[in-house]
Amino acid sequence: MKDLLDAVQTSLDAVRHASGDREVLGLAPGDLVAVGDALGRLKRAVDAALVPVAAEIARQSRPELGSDSLAKRQGFPSAGRMISTTTGTSVGEAIRLVAVGEATAPRTSLSGEERPAKHPHVAAAVRAGAIGTLAASAIITMLDRVAVRSDAEAREAMEARLVEAAPGLTPDRLRVLICRGEALLDPDGVQPREDELRADRQLSIRQERSGAIAISGRFDPETGAPIVAAVEGIMTGMLRRREDGTSVADADDRSVAQMRADALSELCRHGLGCQSVPTAPSTTVVVRMNLADLEDGTGYGTIDGIAQPVSVSTVRRMAADAQIIPCVLGGESEILDWGRAKRLFTPAQKLALTERDGGCACCGLPPALTVGHHLLWWKRDAGPTDLNNGILLCTNCHHRIHDDGWDIRIENPRAKVDRSHTGSRPLHTRARVWFIPPAWLDPSRTPRLGGKARYDLTA
């Protein structure tokens, strides 16, 4: 016990010595990123050491122990409250530490034989500091939820894939991957989950005493997809006009939430009789489905910009809507190269880029929030407006690429469908998009993977 406490104290002293009173203000960007990464690794290492301790505190504080519970003997009503107070975190975070600790601890059988952890890949990643407790908890929760409806080998393979993909992903992007992973493990569960979401859809409107009109809603993927596409599409138009300097430009001090409110108002005003909307969205709803699954009536589909997968019946129903474009993976592609005849990418080209990049190839934002970006600049470098020279980027990433001096390299930009094999489904050769940081940010200029290969389990 003393050795353990001494080791913790030594590590704590080292951290304090490393931080001390050192001034971080004015650090060079590369140095600041390196320090942030190092401290991130340190925090994950601390969390990795804390999760088994949290799990043991919870074990010794089981409700059946009554007054002999460790937490109660220390004056706390529960293990979560004790861990929260000790670590300075929320009770929710403490409960998450316990759950991760229990799921990643080695187990002992009734015969006394030691068995691996319930989720060995998550356990290894947490111990190595590759993922934090937030990502570990999200993966574990999904795997446990589908445990009775999925194959053990498939779950372990999915666990390994999610753990490999998780480092560096934002919580939102990881949530999308986990939703897709759940649909792959439990395709029969897609329809029931979808039915629950549809039954729970609602929109409430009330006028507050202040005079404000409060609107809140909850929608299933099918009902919500057109709303998301329309509002986010108008927002993208607002941001693009700011970039081009043709409208509000730098005078626009609206927040993103305010832009969404204005976009919704414009849509409703148009519905009341306006002949045109200046900020009309340049986007649509795209539903994607594997051809074999569509024909067999199995599997699931996805909607651009929506995390929750949808059932085959929903894909078929949405595909009948003239305002929605179905994308059947494995189908024949039209010729999309338009040369330099137009500066902006056509809707058909953007659909092809969306299929290749999956949204913003840099940060993973949904396609509705992206525009086509020329690798070779259209005006300065006479770059053509075609797929070899195109990539989808959101406005922020577009600015960052241009302003900060990033390079982009695309392997196999014109991905094709291979039908020469004898399998039941076509094989896709995915493009791989690499973002190469400028030397002032990363002296080694190590390429960073983007696009579908980074943000999609099926890539």
C-alpha positions in Angstrom: 0.0 0.0 0.0 2.8 2.4 0.9 4.6 1.7 -2.4 1.4 2.6 -4.3 0.9 5.9 -2.4 4.6 6.7 -2.8 4.4 6.1 -6.6 1.3 8.4 -6.8 3.0 11.1 -4.8 6.1 10.9 -7.0 3.9 11.3 -10.1 2.1 14.2 -8.6 5.3 15.9 -7.7 6.5 15.4 -11.3 3.4 17.0 -12.7 3.6 20.0 -10.4 7.3 20.4 -11.3 6.4 20.2 -15.1 3.7 22.8 -14.8 5.0 25.0 -12.0 4.7 28.7 -12.7 5.7 28.3 -16.4 4.1 30.8 -18.6 2.1 29.3 -21.5 1.0 32.7 -22.9 2.8 33.3 -26.2 3.9 29.8 -26.8 4.5 28.9 -30.4 1.5 27.1 -32.0 3.5 23.8 -32.4 4.7 24.0 -28.8 1.2 24.7 -27.5 -0.3 21.8 -29.4 2.5 19.5 -28.1 1.9 20.6 -24.5 -1.9 20.1 -24.9 -1.3 16.6 -26.4 1.1 15.7 -23.6 -1.4 16.8 -20.9 -4.2 15.0 -22.7 -2.1 11.8 -22.5 -1.4 12.5 -18.8 -5.1 12.9 -18.1 -6.1 9.7 -19.8 -3.3 7.9 -17.9 -4.7 9.3 -14.6 -8.2 8.2 -15.6 -6.9 4.8 -16.5 -5.4 4.5 -13.0 -8.5 5.8 -11.4 -11.1 3.5 -13.0 -10.1 0.3 -11.1 -10.0 2.3 -7.9 -13.5 3.6 -8.5 -14.8 0.1 -9.3 -13.3 -1.2 -6.1 -14.8 1.6 -4.1 -18.2 0.8 -5.6 -17.7 -3.0 -4.9 -16.9 -2.2 -1.2 -19.9 0.1 -1.1 -22.6 -2.3 -2.4 -26.1 -1.5 -1.1 -26.4 -5.0 0.5 -23.5 -4.1 2.9 -25.7 -1.6 4.6 -23.9 0.3 7.3 -20.7 -1.6 6.6 -20.5 0.1 3.1 -17.2 1.9 2.6 -19.0 5.0 1.3 -21.3 5.1 4.3 -18.5 4.6 6.8 -16.8 7.6 5.2 -20.0 9.7 5.6 -21.3 9.5 2.0 -24.7 8.2 0.9 -23.2 6.3 -2.1 -20.0 5.3 -3.9 -20.8 7.8 -6.6 -21.0 10.7 -4.2 -17.8 9.6 -2.5 -15.8 9.3 -5.7 -17.3 12.6 -7.0 -16.2 14.5 -3.8 -12.8 12.9 -3.8 -12.0 13.6 -7.4 -13.8 16.9 -7.8 -16.0 15.6 -10.6 -19.7 15.3 -11.1 -21.6 12.3 -9.8 -22.4 11.3 -13.4 -18.6 11.2 -14.2 -18.0 9.2 -11.0 -20.7 6.6 -12.1 -19.0 6.5 -15.5 -15.6 5.8 -13.9 -17.2 2.9 -12.0 -18.9 1.4 -15.1 -15.7 1.6 -17.1 -13.7 0.1 -14.2 -16.1 -2.8 -13.8 -16.2 -3.5 -17.6 -12.4 -3.4 -18.0 -11.3 -5.3 -14.9 -10.1 -8.9 -15.1 -12.7 -11.4 -14.0 -12.6 -14.5 -11.8 -14.7 -17.6 -12.6 -16.5 -19.5 -9.9 -13.7 -22.1 -10.0 -11.2 -19.3 -9.2 -9.8 -19.2 -12.8 -8.8 -15.7 -14.0 -10.6 -14.6 -17.1 -10.0 -11.5 -19.3 -12.0 -8.3 -19.0 -15.6 -8.2 -20.3 -14.4 -5.7 -22.9 -10.7 -6.5 -23.5 -10.2 -4.1 -26.4 -11.6 -1.1 -24.5 -9.6 -2.2 -21.4 -6.3 -2.3 -23.4 -7.1 1.1 -25.0 -7.9 2.7 -21.6 -4.7 1.3 -20.1 -2.6 2.6 -23.0 -4.2 6.0 -22.8 -5.5 5.8 -26.3 -9.1 6.7 -25.3 -10.6 8.4 -22.3 -13.5 7.3 -20.1 -16.1 9.2 -22.1 -15.3 7.2 -25.2 -14.9 3.9 -23.3 -18.2 4.4 -21.6 -20.1 5.1 -24.8 -18.6 2.0 -26.5 -19.3 -0.2 -23.5 -22.9 1.0 -23.1 -23.7 0.2 -26.7 -22.1 -3.3 -26.7 -23.9 -4.2 -23.5 -27.2 -3.0 -24.9 -27.1 -5.3 -27.9 -25.4 -8.3 -26.1 -28.5 -10.5 -26.0 -29.3 -9.8 -29.7 -25.9 -10.1 -31.4 -23.1 -12.6 -31.9 -20.3 -12.6 -29.4 -17.6 -12.7 -32.1 -19.2 -9.9 -34.0 -19.4 -7.8 -30.9 -15.7 -8.3 -30.2 -14.8 -7.4 -33.8 -17.0 -4.2 -33.5 -15.4 -3.4 -30.2 -11.9 -3.6 -31.8 -13.0 -1.4 -34.8 -14.6 1.3 -32.6 -11.6 1.4 -30.3 -9.3 1.8 -33.2 -11.4 4.6 -34.7 -12.1 6.5 -31.5 -8.8 8.3 -30.7 -9.0 11.9 -31.9 -12.8 11.8 -32.7 -15.1 14.4 -31.2 -17.9 12.9 -29.0 -20.5 13.7 -31.7 -18.5 11.9 -34.4 -17.9 8.9 -32.1 -21.7 8.8 -31.4 -22.4 8.5 -35.1 -19.9 5.6 -35.4 -21.5 3.9 -32.4 -25.0 4.3 -33.9 -23.8 2.7 -37.1 -22.0 0.0 -35.2 -25.2 -0.8 -33.3 -27.1 -1.1 -36.5 -24.6 -3.5 -37.9 -24.6 -5.7 -34.8 -28.4 -5.6 -34.4 -30.1 -4.8 -37.7 -33.4 -6.2 -36.5 -33.4 -3.5 -33.8 -33.3 -0.6 -36.2 -37.0 -0.7 -37.0 -38.2 -0.9 -33.3 -35.9 2.0 -32.3 -37.1 4.0 -35.3 -40.8 3.3 -34.3 -40.1 4.5 -30.8 -38.5 7.7 -32.1 -41.4 8.3 -34.4 -44.0 7.8 -31.7 -42.1 10.2 -29.5 -41.9 13.0 -32.1 -43.3 16.3 -31.0 -43.2 20.1 -31.5 -44.3 22.6 -28.8 -44.8 26.3 -29.3 -45.5 28.7 -26.4 -45.4 32.4 -25.9 -43.5 33.5 -22.9 -44.3 36.5 -20.6 -41.4 38.4 -22.0 -42.9 38.2 -25.5 -40.4 35.6 -26.8 -41.8 32.7 -28.7 -40.3 29.4 -27.4 -40.2 26.5 -29.9 -38.8 23.1 -29.0 -39.2 19.7 -30.7 -38.1 16.2 -31.1 -38.2 14.3 -34.4 -37.5 10.8 -35.7 -34.8 10.7 -38.5 -37.3 10.6 -41.3 -39.3 13.5 -40.1 -36.3 15.5 -38.9 -34.0 15.0 -41.9 -35.7 17.6 -44.2 -35.7 20.1 -41.4 -32.0 19.6 -40.7 -31.1 19.7 -44.4 -33.1 22.9 -45.1 -32.0 24.9 -42.0 -28.4 23.8 -42.2 -28.4 24.4 -46.0 -29.6 28.0 -45.5 -27.0 28.5 -42.8 -24.3 27.3 -45.1 -25.5 29.8 -47.7 -25.2 32.6 -45.1 -21.7 31.6 -44.2 -20.7 31.2 -47.8 -21.9 34.7 -48.6 -19.9 36.0 -45.7 -16.9 34.3 -47.1 -17.5 35.8 -50.6 -18.2 39.2 -49.2 -21.3 39.6 -51.3 -23.8 40.2 -48.4 -23.5 40.6 -44.7 -19.7 40.0 -44.7 -17.9 41.0 -41.5 -20.9 43.0 -40.3 -22.7 39.7 -39.4 -22.3 39.2 -35.7 -25.0 36.5 -35.3 -24.3 33.3 -33.4 -24.9 29.9 -35.0 -28.0 29.6 -32.9 -29.3 32.9 -34.2 -28.6 31.9 -37.8 -30.6 28.7 -37.3 -33.5 30.8 -35.9 -33.4 33.1 -38.9 -33.2 30.2 -41.3 -36.3 28.6 -39.8 -38.1 32.0 -40.0 -37.2 32.3 -43.7 -38.5 28.8 -44.5 -41.8 29.6 -42.8 -42.1 33.0 -44.4 -41.6 31.3 -47.8 -44.3 28.7 -47.0 -46.7 31.6 -46.2 -46.5 32.9 -49.8 -43.1 34.3 -50.6 -42.1 33.7 -54.2 -38.4 33.2 -53.4 -36.0 33.1 -50.6 -32.7 34.9 -51.1 -31.0 32.4 -48.9 -32.6 29.3 -50.5 -30.7 26.2 -49.5 -28.4 24.6 -52.1 -28.8 21.2 -50.5 -31.2 18.2 -50.4 -31.8 15.1 -48.4 -29.7 12.1 -49.4 -30.7 8.6 -48.3 -28.1 5.8 -48.7 -28.5 2.1 -48.9 -26.5 -0.9 -50.0 -28.0 -2.4 -53.1 -28.0 -6.0 -51.8 -29.6 -4.9 -48.6 -32.2 -2.9 -50.4 -33.1 -5.9 -52.6 -33.1 -8.4 -49.7 -35.1 -6.1 -47.4 -32.4 -6.5 -44.7 -29.8 -4.2 -43.2 -30.2 -0.5 -42.7 -29.8 2.8 -44.5 -28.4 6.2 -43.5 -29.4 9.8 -44.0 -26.8 12.5 -44.6 -26.4 14.6 -41.4 -28.4 12.2 -39.2 -26.7 9.9 -36.8 -29.5 7.3 -36.3 -29.6 4.6 -39.0 -33.0 3.9 -40.6 -34.8 0.7 -41.7 -35.1 -0.5 -45.3 -38.8 0.3 -45.3 -38.0 3.9 -44.4 -35.4 4.1 -47.1 -38.0 2.9 -49.7 -40.6 5.3 -48.4 -38.3 8.3 -48.5 -37.0 7.3 -51.9 -40.5 7.8 -53.3 -40.3 11.5 -52.3 -39.4 13.8 -55.2 -37.5 16.1 -52.9 -35.2 13.3 -51.6 -32.4 11.7 -53.5 -31.7 8.0 -52.9 -28.1 6.9 -53.2 -27.8 3.1 -53.8 -24.3 2.1 -53.1 -23.0 -0.2 -55.9 -25.2 1.4 -58.6 -23.7 2.7 -61.9 -22.3 6.3 -61.7 -22.9 9.0 -64.2 -20.1 11.0 -65.7 -19.5 14.0 -63.4 -16.5 15.9 -64.7 -17.5 19.4 -65.9 -14.0 20.8 -66.4 -13.8 24.5 -65.8 -17.1 25.4 -67.4 -18.4 26.3 -64.0 -16.5 27.5 -60.9 -19.0 25.9 -58.4 -19.4 22.2 -58.2 -22.7 21.0 -59.6 -25.3 19.2 -57.4 -24.4 15.9 -59.0 -20.7 16.5 -58.4 -21.4 17.4 -54.8 -23.4 14.2 -54.4 -20.4 12.2 -55.7 -18.0 14.1 -53.4 -20.4 13.4 -50.5 -20.3 9.7 -51.3 -16.5 9.8 -51.4 -15.8 12.2 -48.4 -18.9 11.6 -46.2 -19.2 15.3 -45.4 -16.4 17.7 -44.4 -13.3 15.6 -45.1 -11.4 17.5 -42.4 -13.7 17.7 -39.4 -16.6 15.3 -40.4 -19.4 17.8 -40.3 -22.5 16.7 -42.3 -22.7 17.3 -46.1 -25.3 20.1 -45.7 -22.7 22.2 -43.9 -20.0 21.8 -46.6 -19.1 23.3 -50.0 -16.8 22.0 -52.8 -13.2 23.1 -52.4 -10.7 23.2 -55.3 -7.4 21.6 -54.4 -5.8 23.6 -57.2 -7.4 27.0 -56.8 -9.9 27.6 -59.6 -8.8 31.2 -60.2 -5.2 31.3 -59.2 -4.1 27.9 -60.4 -6.6 27.3 -63.2 -7.8 24.2 -61.2 -10.6 22.3 -62.9 -14.0 21.8 -61.3 -14.0 18.0 -61.3 -13.7 15.1 -58.8 -9.9 14.8 -59.2 -9.6 18.4 -57.9 -12.5 18.5 -55.5 -13.0 17.9 -51.8 -15.9 18.8 -49.4 -15.0 21.2 -46.6 -17.1 23.2 -44.1 -16.6 26.9 -44.1 -14.3 26.9 -41.1 -12.1 24.2 -42.4 -12.1 25.8 -45.9 -10.7 29.0 -44.4 -8.2 27.2 -42.2 -6.8 25.2 -45.2 -6.4 28.3 -47.2 -5.1 30.6 -44.5 -2.8 28.3 -42.6 -1.1 26.6 -45.5 -2.3 23.1 -45.2 -1.7 20.6 -48.0 -4.2 18.0 -49.1 -3.4 14.7 -50.8 -6.1 12.3 -52.1 -5.3 8.7 -52.9 -7.6 7.2 -55.5 -9.9 10.3 -55.8 -12.2 8.7 -58.3 -13.3 5.6 -56.3 -14.9 2.9 -58.4 -17.0 -0.1 -57.8 -15.3 -3.4 -58.4 -17.8 -6.0 -59.9 -15.2 -8.5 -61.1 -15.3 -10.6 -57.9 -17.7 -13.4 -57.3 -19.0 -12.2 -53.9 -22.7 -11.2 -53.3 -21.9 -7.5 -53.0 -19.7 -5.1 -55.0 -16.4 -4.1 -53.5 -15.7 -0.4 -53.0 -12.3 1.1 -53.4 -12.4 4.1 -51.1 -10.5 7.3 -51.5 -8.2 8.2 -48.7 -7.9 11.9 -47.9 -4.7 13.1 -46.1 -4.3 16.6 -44.6 -0.7 17.7 -44.2 -0.3 20.4 -41.6 2.0 23.4 -42.2 5.5 23.2 -40.7 4.9 26.0 -38.2 2.1 23.9 -36.6 3.8 20.5 -36.9 7.5 20.5 -37.8 7.3 16.9 -39.0 4.3 17.6 -41.2 2.8 14.2 -40.4 -0.2 13.5 -42.6 -3.6 13.2 -40.9 -6.3 10.9 -42.3 -9.6 12.5 -43.1 -12.7 11.7 -45.1 -14.7 8.5 -44.9 -11.7 6.4 -44.1 -11.5 8.4 -40.8 -15.2 8.9 -40.0 -17.1 5.9 -41.3 -17.0 2.3 -40.1 -17.8 1.0 -43.6 -15.0 2.8 -45.3 
